[in-house]
Amino acid sequence: MAMEWVRLIEWIIKAVISTAVLLAGFAYMTWAERKVAALLQQRIGPNRVGPFGLLQPVADGIKLIFKEELIPAQADKLIFLLAPVITVVPAFIILAVVPWGPPVKDFYGPGQDLPLGIANLNVGMMYILSVASIAVYGVTLGGWASNNKYATLGGLRSAAQMISYELGLGLSVVGPLMLAGSMSMLDITNAQAPVWFVFLQPLAALIFYIAALAEVNRAPFDMPEAEQELTAGYHTEYSGMKFALFFMAEYIKMIGVSAIFTTLFLGGWQGPFVYEFPWLGIVYFWGKIIASLVFMIWTRSTLPRLRYDRLMAFGWKVLLPAALVNVLVTAAALLGNQVILGAVLGALGVAVVIAIFFGLARRSRGGPAGRRARAAQSETVV
Amino acid sequence: MNVELVLFILLALVAVGSAIGMLFSRNAVHSALFLVLNFATVAFFFLFLGAPFIAMVQVTVYAGAIMVLFLFVIMLLGAELLRQANTVLPWQPPLTIFLAVVFLGVIGLYFWNAGVAGLPPALAGDEAARAFGSPQSIGLTLFQEYVLPFEITSFLLLVGMIGAVVLTRDEKKQ
């Protein structure tokens, strides 16, 4: 009985730590986003508040708290207030099934391990997908409840985008699931002991990364926040802390999908000596997450926003079929010889990834559309 | 009075309350949201019965995908405010009441015969139930024993999808 109470306290401590880390991560993601983007664009970035601008998030937070909170006169007040909350909660709870490290052996005494993760469900991946599917509501409802046509359009647009890319996302995780033979995130990490799945499933990793960017509404898929077209999108009418909650959800979701990407494709907490020193797993895990986050910021500073119809066409006509082919090839390889599995999957995936990149590069460089775009660009420059 | 029973009663209240809210709210968007809450609560019941896979599918498919489409239609058509018109389906309310009475009668008859012992036991702790509800056993059952119905269902869905694409295709391209 005493052990059960210890377990309960352990869960509470882990949940509090997870929430605190995500909150701190959100605050410093806003800082890192501006710093890294500044670095890539040869600017300095925030450097006024604290050393290297490190206290900038605190200043931003104070500013947002003291801003006036406006509610439009004809808005559906309850849903208007509820929408930011519905957006933030899934972002926080999605990481509950992701392990931060291997279990610490005999932590409480013989046979009593301390798992470094809140929960290890046998349906872990399904849990992530179901929480992600709930996240659509906040954006849609926020747009609708504002009683503003731009906000409603932005909300509907982003909902359509998120639903469409959920398909590619869901199918791209099937490859790693089949290789691991389990939906538990701990089993998936354990299955990547010699080779990370990014090498066996490069195509799935690419699809997951692109679909995850669309799912968290990051550039080049930040359609819901297209200022030029929709004034601001679903959060046009939001101000103060309610706006900050939408903002927070976006950054926490970034951390969340990075953690899931790390677990599925980059070996999670795997690294040298991790089984001897389990706490080292947390360092590897967060190191990989930070690398993935920096890559996301890099992507944002590099690529322009896609047009809406092209975005939908890409999701349905490129990502979805590619993910389906990946599932088929993985299943066929698993049925056949286990030894040639790695070679076949790796070679095919790399070939498709290279083909996609060359196709995109040729389209953006050559071709009538590319030439027209370049001509238009040089005209504006002149 | 164990923890599971208390949780069950609380969730049951939420489920019934959200169902009533769904029926009686005058705003179609609110109705849809009450239905989402109801689906999510039902997912918790599946968890109590030791079927985590079904619970997650319930949230993903019903609360996540289908209800978002409902909301889409409601918002795009601007049909959120119900008009005071019961003339559209005049036969509906009496039929509803009749069917509700029949349903409650069947349940009452069951408990009349079986007594309180007829209540299904909580299965979350039961090993056999847990093994049966695991993703592995569901996958094996679905793809071995019921593979033909599964394939037919997926074929039907595919036909529906292609039909939707064909219906909405641009006429000019032909």
Interface residues (C-beta under 8 A of the other chain):
Chain A: D76 I79 L121 N122 V123 M126 Y127 L129 S130 V131 S133 I134 V136 Y137 T140 L141 W144 T152 L156 A159 A160 I163 M183
Chain B: N27 V29 H30 L33 V36 P52 F53 M56 V57 V59 T60 A63 G64 A65 V68 L71 F72 M75 L76 S134 P135
